[in-house]
């Protein structure tokens, strides 16, 4: 079962997807505050596994990094080498290892991130500087790749936006709340993106 994390008042909370869904039978109608209270109650009751959040960190030893672990379909927010939070994400429908425009793959490597901006399709979009000049010199093509929220009107839990790989090469979160946590981290820390 996928693990989901959220930050509530500075704490990293970890839940399993099914447990989260059982708390939200009227999905889409529950306020963010009520979701936060429900998540906190789950943690306090022992249903969440706070120890799993840091059990296996995928953060580099130093620096501010947004790390995408493609085989686990997770994004980790790393501050000075320490994990701050991690979330389940979806990747390109074609897998990883982008080579050309339109291949539906998520690029692998280290990239600069642009400033988060509003998106009509996804709420928030954080541009990824792909291809790098070195990749372009090797013939890799493409662009308009980024980290973004779920398609408008299709957020979790009603729509499995982070449970299957469906994007054209981007990294997609399941909820607007998650993309905003990532966007705030990018605005405040100016991290690099590491996709492996």
HELIX and SHEET records of a PDB file:
HELIX    1   1 UNK A   17  UNK A   23  1                                   7    
HELIX    2   2 UNK A   32  UNK A   44  1                                  13    
HELIX    3   3 UNK A   50  UNK A   55  1                                   6    
HELIX    4   4 UNK A  133  UNK A  137  1                                   5    
HELIX    5   5 UNK A  176  UNK A  189  1                                  14    
SHEET    1   A 2 UNK A   3  UNK A   8  0                                        
SHEET    2   A 2 UNK A  11  UNK A  16 -1                                        
SHEET    1   B 9 UNK A 109  UNK A 112  0                                        
SHEET    2   B 9 UNK A 192  UNK A 195 -1                                        
SHEET    3   B 9 UNK A  65  UNK A  69  1                                        
SHEET    4   B 9 UNK A  74  UNK A  79 -1                                        
SHEET    5   B 9 UNK A  82  UNK A  90 -1                                        
SHEET    6   B 9 UNK A 171  UNK A 173 -1                                        
SHEET    7   B 9 UNK A 146  UNK A 148  1                                        
SHEET    8   B 9 UNK A 123  UNK A 127 -1                                        
SHEET    9   B 9 UNK A 117  UNK A 119 -1                                        
END                                                                             
